[in-house]
Each structure stands twice: as structure tokens, then as C-alpha cells.
Amino acid sequence: MAYSVVNDVLLLETLSCAEIDDMLVLQCAPVLRRNLLERGLLDLDAMDSDVFHRLFRFRKMDLPDLLSSLLIPEEFVSAQRVRVPGNEALCMTLRRLSYPNRLCELELLFNRHSSVISSVVSTVLAHMEYHFNHLLADLTKHRWLNLIALENFSEAVEWGFGKVASEFAFVDFHKNQKMSRQRIGRMYRMATLLANCHTCLYGSLVCDYFGVDPPSLDEYLMPFST
């Protein structure tokens, strides 16, 4: 149990009733929220390209194409009614998935409160799942995937599971995943989707080994149509 002067009998004997009342009121006072915005929000445009790639797994120059292909809106609104630009929201999601970060660590990067980051990341993942989950659930949705291509891809796909945990280590069960505390299914599916996007843009060792060319980002990300 944490030490409290209220439990120190010798100290209390030296204090007046008014002073003791003040201490009790102070202990019950709510903790003031930190004003993270006074340090300024993360400036993605000013960020070094190498730092951007290390933090978010994608190259800075490819962010506009990724935003467009994933149908990311201009802004997301968190449960706390905080408006976050779409590019920042996607970067929050990429950073959340790319390493087993704690939310308090992401606060230092984005200068947003952890509750806002958590809400925005969940919203972005839900958005991506709604529009693109069918790409992982039904292989007949891929126009570029035919029987001949499937035969060539089958073994490469098996090897590709390692890339998901490598690029987006947050979904590695041994490092971070906690049953019943996180939406494991959604997180892993969307990490797989993003890993596939990564392969579309930059290729992979698996593609090189098997001599298979990945589809373009636009060819792969065909949104769900009702």
C-alpha cells in the first residue's frame, strides 16, 4: 500500500484539524489531465523519411497512395469527440500495430491522450475491416487470382505469415496479445491486410524467392460493394 500521511499517527498529532481536512480533500481531488497539446501535434510533413519508415513501416512518399487506396476519410472523430486528421489516424494505427507499444508511449509520439489514440485506432481498424475484410475471407474476390496464379502463390502464402508478425509485431501473441482484452481477430486480419499492402508496394523476399510478382495496391484493395 502506498504511504499516506493520514495514516501517520505521530504526524497527525502535530497538525490542526483544518490542516488534516485540507490533506483529506487534496487526496480526493481528481488528477488533472495533462495538456499534451502544449508541445504541439506530430508534424508528419516535417518528419525525416527514414524515421517515418522506421516508425510506420511504409515510406513517407507512399502515404498518400495508401490513404487513397484504404479509403481513409479526411478525419476521424474519437469517442471523446476529438477530431484527428486521416493521415495522422492511419499513422497511429500503423505505429500501434508495428511494435508492442504501450499507449502511454504513443502519447509521447503523437502528443494525444491515450484514450484518444485507443479510440481512433479502433475506429480505423473497424473502417478497414468493413471495406476490405472480404479480401481475406473470400479468395474469389480477387480479380488477379486465377487457378494458375493460385498454384504459384500457394506456397508463397504459407511463407508469408512470418511477414505479418515481422512488420506488425503487435499481433505476435508471444510479445503482446492478451486474450479477452483486445480484439485479436480484427487486429490480426488488418495487420495481414497491411502486410499485403506492404508487399504490393515493395515486394518481399518470398516473392523474389518464388519468382512471383505481387499485384499493385489498386489491384489488391478492391473495396467491398453492397
N, C-alpha and C positions, 0 to 999 in steps of 0.2 A: 504494500500500500504506500502511496506517495506521502511524504511528510507534510503535515499541516500544523501551523502554529496554534490552531484552535484546539488541537489535542495535547499541546504542551502546557501542563498544569502550572509549572513554575513561571512560565512566561505570562500566562493569563492573570496570575496574581499581581503582576506589575502593571497591568493595563486597566483603564477605566471601562465602564460599561459601554460608553459611547464608542471607544476605540474598538472594543470587541464587536459591537454591532456593525461598525464600518468594515471590519475584516470579513464578517459573515456575508454582508451584502456584496463585497468585492468577489468573494468566491462563487457566488451565484450569478454574477454578471455574465452575459453571453460573450463569447470570444468574437472580437471584431474581425470581419473579413479583410484579408489583405488586399490592398489596392494594387493588383499586378499590372494594371494598365498604365501606371505612372512610369513604368520602364519602357512603354511602347510595345506594340504588337510585333510579331515576327515579320520582317520585311523579306519576302521571298524573292523579290526582284533584285535586291541588293546582295543576296546570298551568293557566295562563291559556288561555281558549278561543281567542283569536286566535293565540297561539303554537302551540297544538295544531293548529289548522287550517293554519298555515303550514308546520309540520314534517311533518304526516302527510296532508295533502290533504283529509281528511274533518273534519267538525265534531265537536267533542267529544261533543255530545249524541247524535250518531248512532252512536257507537262500540258501544253495547250491541246495537243492531239489526244492525250489520254483523257483530259476533261471533256472534250467533244465526243469521243467515242463512248465514254461511260455515261453520257447524257447528264453530266453534273450540272445542276442549276447555278444561277448566279450567286445564290446564297442559301444557307440552311438556317433554320431557327431552332435553337436548343429548347429543351423543356423549361429552361429558366428565362425564355424569351430573349435570348441573346442572339443577334444576327451575326453569322460568321460567313465570310465570302467562300464561294465554292472551291476555289483553288486552295485556300487555307484548310478547309474542311477535309478535302481529299488528302492533303499532306498530313493532317492529323491522323487520318486512318492509316496511311502508309507507314507512318512512324510507329503507330500503336502496334501494327502487325509485324513490323520489320525486326523488332527486338523486344524481349520481355521487360519493357519499361513499366515502372510504376507510374500512376497518374501524377503523383507529386513531382516526378522527374520531367514529365511532359509540361507541367506548369512552367518550369524554368525555361523551356524552349519556346513555347508559344505565348507565354505571359497571359494565359487564360486560366481560370479556376478549373480544378479537376472535375467538378461536377459538369461544367460546360463541355469540356473535352470529352468526357464519357458519353454525354448525351449526343453530341454531334457525331462522334464515331459510330455510335449505334444507329443513328439516323442514316448516315452514309452507307453503312453495311446493308441496312434494310432497303435502301434505294437501289443499290446494286443487285441485291438478291431479287427484287421484284422484276427488274428489267432483264437480267441476264442469267438467272438461275437455271433456265431451261437449257442453256448451253452445256451444263454439266449433268442435267437429268435425262436428256434425250439426244442421243448422237445423230438422229435423223434430221435435226435442226440445222446441221452444218452443211451448207451447200457445197463446200470444197471437199467434203469427206465422202468418198465412194468406196466400193469394195476393194479396189486395187490399192487405194491410198490407205485404207484401214489395215490391210495386211502389212504394209510398210511401217505404219505408225504403231501397231500393237505393242511391239517390244519396247519401242522408244517411250511409249506412255508409261509402261511399268517402271522404267528407269527414272522417269520424270518426277515421281513422287518425292524423291530426295531434294529436288529443287525447291519445292514448296516450303519445306522446313528450313532450307538453307537461306532463302531470300526473306522469308517471313517467319522468323524463329518464335514469334509469339504463339504460334499454333503448335509448337513442339510440346507434346504432353509432358515430357521429362523435364522441360525447363520452366513451364509456366501453367499449362492448362489445369483448371480446377473444376471438377465435375460439380454441377448444380449451382455454380456461382457465375458461370459465363455461358454465353450462347455458343457452345463449342461447334455445333454443326454449322451454323451460319458463318462463324469466323473462319472455319477451315475451308468451306466452299468458296468464300470470297477471296481467301488467300490463294486458293488454287486458281481462281479466275485471274487474279492479278499476276500470279506466276506465269500463266499462259500469255497474258498481255506482255509481260517482260520478254518472253520467248518470241512473240510476234515482232517485237521491236529490235531485239538484239540477238536473237538466235540462242543456242545453247550448245554445250558440249555433246549432249545427247543427239541433237540434230546433226552436228558435224560428224559424229561417230557413225550414225546410220545413214548419212547422206540424204536427209530429209529436210526440205525447205518448209518452214512454218508459213502459215497464211499471214497476210497483212493484218494490221489492227482492225481496219474497217471490215475486212472479210470475216474475221473471227467474231467481233462484237456485233452480232445481229440482234437487236432488241426484241423482246417479246411483243408480239402483236396479238391483240384480243380480237 
